[in-house]
């Protein structure tokens, strides 16, 4: 079954009120910068900011799938490790 609409399966990351993971209001950090969401099978980091940036291995990306391997990405000046 598709669980994408289930609010328990999404976490908003950014500097805005209501974000589940709140980042400091540094330049380049949007109110709703990216979302961590699950389709019921796999987790994904999805950029939601029109002007925001998300980098993996130095390459600008729109989304990152989380699998069993280590995942590292950056939203300058932050670095994330999962």
N, C-alpha and C positions, 0 to 999 in steps of 0.2 A: 504494500500500500504506500502511496505517496504521502510523506509526512512533512513536506516542505513548508506548508502553511502553519505548522504547529509552532507556536512561539517558544516552546521549550527546547526547540532544536535550532535556535538562532541566537547569537550574541553579537550585539553591536559594539564596535570599538571606535572611539574618537574622543573629542573634547567637549561634546555637547551633553547637556543634562539628559538623563535617561539611558545613557550608554552603560552596558554591563561591565565594560573595561574602559575606565576613564584615563585618557592621556592628558598631560599638561598641554596648555594652549600655546605650543611652540608654532612659529611660522611654518606653514605647510601641513599642519594637522587640521583636518576638517572636523566639523561637528559630528558627522557620521562618516568616518573614514573608510572602514571596511566592516564586513560582517563575517562571522564564523558560523557556517550553517551546515546542516546535515540533510541529506535526502533520504535518510533512513538506512543507508548502506555505507556512505562515505562522508567525511567532513571536508569542507572546502572553505578557503579564505577567499572572499570575493570583494574586490574594490568597489565601493559605492560612491565615492567622492568623484565628481567630475574633474576636479583639479588636483586631487590627491595623487600620491605616488606610492607604489608598492614594488619593491625590488627583490628578486631572487637571483643569487649568483651574479649580482651587478647588472642584471637585465630588468628593465621595467616590464611588469606583467600586470594583467587584469585579475587573474585568479590563480590560486595554488591549491592543488588537491593534497590532502593530508592522508598519507598511507602509513605503512608500518615502518618506513625509514624515517630517519631524522629529517626534520624540515627546518630550514633557517631562512628568514627573510628580513628585510629592512623597510622601515618607514622613517627616513632620516628625521630626527637623530636617534630613533629607537631601533633596536635589534631584537628579534624574536626567535626563540628556539623551542621547537616542539619535538 
